[in-house]
Amino acid sequence: MSNDLKFRIPKVLPYLNRFGQHWRWNVQSVIAPKDALQQRVNGKVVILTGASSGIGAQVANELARAGATLALIARNQEKLDALAREIHDQGGKAYVYAGDLTDFEECDRLCKAIEHDHGRVDILINNAGRSIRRSIKFTYHRFHDYERTMQLNYLASIRMAMNVLPGMEARNEGHIINVSTVGVQANPARFSAYLGSKWALEGWTWVAANEFAHTRIRFSSLNYPLVRTPMIAPTKIYRYMPVMSVDTAVKWMLDVIITQNKRKLGIFGKGALAMYYLLPKTSESIVNFSYQAVYEQPPENYISSKVRNQTSANEEKSEHRVKAPGKKSQ
């Protein structure tokens, strides 16, 4: 690659076309959402990861009713088969591609199989994800927490996108939706592994959106708050917190498919983002106060800072006694 600086004339007309399309689809999404969804996806091939339950399963049903051809991806073959049968019984089109997305060769295999079977991919929805709730001080010896979340939430999503983007670019049309979280704006405690992976995913998504803005390929981030899905079930405190219903989460997803907006973010996320930039220390204090107020059971092998300090002090005293000179004999 040459290091010589070269310039070319940018394409400006696509910006004007995109502006008109933006308002057209946003108005339609409010006035006639079902008709708008059908116009967007009828006859289109949609890859949906994390399709076996929760948001993914309901979105699959809605898209199939609107005329889309679904390529369903998840690890659980039985659940995918049941979902595909349900869609077929209703007259829709759904095909099962079971696999583990943390295996990058599996990502490649699945994408190639789907493009071979259906000729193209029009929409990719990276819905599969993994969440871990644990304080940083309890992860000193659990680096795999970060590896596991990054593997699925970020790297697998990008691997899938890299497989379908060449075809989208050749046709100059496509839409990639990456499911993220409002935690990227609110930065709640105990989610360093999860949020780190979602920050990375959003960073890639927004750079890609900037690079392809002169084309008809769109990229969207969907910043969900807590949603009542199996992923949050193991955390007992969520049973007592206000969370979004799956039905509302599905409506958010369908709205993003229709409008192709860059981000879908609720009022809480916007408020958290404003608070973070306008009053960062205050925002930090509020989050920290809530962090201190909720007790977290330490792992069995955890050694508290108090014990570590006491052990260190004892070792220093012991070392000092060994080094201290003895009395000289008379």
Secondary structure, DSSP 8 states (H G I E B T S, - for coil): ------------HHHHHHHHHHHHHHHHHHH-HHHHHHHHHTT-EEEEES-SSHHHHHHHHHHHHTT-EEEEEES-HHHHHHHHHHHHHTT-EEEEEE--TTSHHHHHHHHHHHHHHHS--SEEEE---------GGG-TT-THHHHHHIIIIIIIHHHHHHHHHHHHHHHT-EEEEEEEETHHHH--TT-HHHHHHHHHHHHHHHHHHHHTTTTTEEEEEEEE--BSSGGGTT-GGGGGS--B-HHHHHHHHHHHHHH--SEEE-HHHHHHHHHHHHSHHHHHHHHHHHHHHS-----TT---HHHHHHHHHHHHHHHHHHHS------
